[in-house]
Amino acid sequence: MNEEVGEMTLRIEDLKPTPGSRKREKRLGRGSGSGHGKTSTRGHKGQKAHGQGVRPGFEGGQTPLNRRLPKKGFKNFNAKEYAIVNLKTLEEKFEAGEIVNPQTLGEKKIVKQIKDGVKILGSGELTKALTVQAHAFSTRAKEKIEQAGGTVEVI
């Protein structure tokens, strides 16, 4: 790569890093003349000089933090995690006679992520007759949908 710059020729083999921008590597255990010989900057004897040191979380024999703090709660692996939709949302986003199911809820960006299904809750009023297909319904939601002339289908 030769590029003319005035009278000087710039060549790739002439390029050098800015002085002070690159630090030399610390070469350990290469004799006393290197300044890092004999103990290789680890000091004399002891746990840190001999090997790996201590495991993460070790507090020098003191009861570690994770054992001092109390246990709290649990995760129920059988619990279903539903995407929740309220009737007031259906009232705003859907026209009378439309079919409401997880696919249409996803297309209209009402539900972002469906894990174990969709549950319809009864918050708000519904005046349109809709066919609602979902994995679960609250009792109030079922009543309100049927009152408005719609149908409820459990998937």
N, C-alpha and C positions, 0 to 999 in steps of 0.2 A: 504494500500500500504506500505508494509514493505520491505526495501532494506538494506542489510548489507553493511556498509561502515566502514571497519576496525573493531574496537571494538564498535563503536557507531551505534545505530539503528535509522534510519531516519523514522519518522512517520509524517503523514499529519497534525495531530493536533499540531505538534511542529513548523510548518512553520509559519513565521511571515514576514510582509513586512519590507523592509530596513528602518531603522529609518530616519525620515524626508521625506520619499517618499509619505506619506499620510497625508493630512491636515484635521484637524477637521472641521466639518460643523459649520457655524456661526448660533447659535441658538438665534433668535431674540425674544424679548418680554418675557423673562423668568426671570424677576426680576433683581434688581440692582446688585446683587451678580455676575450675569453672565457677566456684563460689557456691555451687549446689552439690558438692560431693558428700561423702560419708553418710550422713543421716538424711540427705535429700530434702531438706527444709522441714522435716517432720519432728525435730527435737529428739530428745533421748527417751528411749523405752516407752512403756505405757500402751494403753489400748489404741490410741490414735496412731502411734508409730508402727504397731505390729500388723494391723490389718484393716478390717472393714469398718471399725467403729461401732456405733450402736444402731439398732433398728429404728425406723421412724416411729415416733410416739413414745420412745423410752425416756423416762424422766429421772434417771439415776437412782432407781430403786424406790422412789416415791410412788405412791399409788397413782397411776396415770389418769389423765382427765377423763378419758372414755369410761373408766371404771368408777370414777367419783360421781359422775352425773347419773341421775335416775333414768331408768328405762321409761319410755312413754309411748303409748298407742300401739296400733298394729295396722297392717294392710290386709283387708278382706279380699282374698283372691277370687272369691265367688261373686262379689258384688258386680252388678251390671252398671256400666257407665253410659248413660243415655245422653244424646244431644237433645237439649230441651227447647221446645218451641211453644210459645203461648198463643192463645186464640186471637189476641189483638193483632199479632203479626200476620196471621192468616187473613184476618179481616182487611188489613192494609194492602197486602201483596197479591191476593188472588181475587178473581172475578167469580160471580155466581155460576155454579154448575161445573167448575173445574175440578180435576182430580189432584189431590194433594198427596204426594208420596215422597220418600227420601230423595229420589232422583230430581223431582221438580223443586224440592227445597234446596238442593245443591245447585241447580241451574240458576235459581233466583238469588243465590248467595245468602240465603237465610241461615243455612247450616254450613259451617266450614269443614268440620271433620266428624264423621260418624264412626264411633268405636263399636258399641254393642247395639246400636239402633237409635231410633228417634222416639221421644216421649212427648205427647201433647198435653200441655197443662191448661187449666181453665181460667187463667188471668185475662180479663178483658171480655168484651161482648162480641158475639158473632151474629150477624143479621143475614148472611148469605148461605144458601144451601150448597155445601161442599161435600165431596166424597173424600174422606180423609183416611189414608192408609198409613199406619205407623206400627211400631213394635209394642208400644204401651200407651195407655191413656189414663188420665186421672178421672175419677168419677164425675167431678164437676165439668170437665171438658167433654166427656161423653154426653152428659145431659144437655149441655148448651148446643152441641153440634146437632143432636137429634131434635132439639127444640126449634132450631133454625131451619129444619127440613132437610138436613144433610144425613149422610150415612157414615158409620164408623166401621172400619175393617182392620182387624189385628193381623199383621203380617206374620 
